[in-house]
Amino acid sequence: MKKIYIGLSLCFLLVSCGSSFQGFYNNHKADMGTTSFQVPNFMKAVLSQISPEVKHAIGNISDFKFIKFDALSKFKRESLIAEINAVTNSGYTDVFRKNDVVNTRIISVKELGVVVTDAIIFNSTENETIAYYLQGNFDPEKIKSLADEDAFGEFSNSLIQSYNTNINPSFNP
């Protein structure tokens, strides 16, 4: 009985110490050279007004976090890649992973049946590193399509532009 109790306690400890995207986000949102935003609950209406192209690409979003790092040293970039690897190793399934010297791209998801419920989309080049966290109901094929570099860039630009447009309304008549 004592061995079972110790075993269960150890499992609980390991699970509770697991990395999360929220932890990654919180650890780096105040780093110099970082742009980040997350959509709080009171702004969920903003997500329902995203552009039709972005909505078609990803589906229904209930949580959204974005973080972008510019002007990274080689050490900092490697550290970020190691951290995101720890996050995706805790309950996520890799849909796509490319690791090379100039570009690391990771698309990892959690699924419920045939629906993707959580997605981490991470892209790191020598010039910048971008990470997204999306929670909602997504078509797995559409998430997988972001493995293409052009599709990822187009998606990133559209999503950021749509988000900025919806939170910074024009006050001109």
Secondary structure, DSSP 8 states (H G I E B T S, - for coil): -HHHHHHHHHHHHHHHT---HHHHHHHHTTSTTEEEEE--GGGHHHHHTS-HHHHHHH-EEEEEEEEEEES--HHHHHHHHHHHHHHHTTT-EEEEEEE-SSEEEEEEEEEETTEEEEEEEEEEESSEEEEEEEEEEE-HHHHHGGGSHHHHHHHHHHHHHHHHHHHS-----
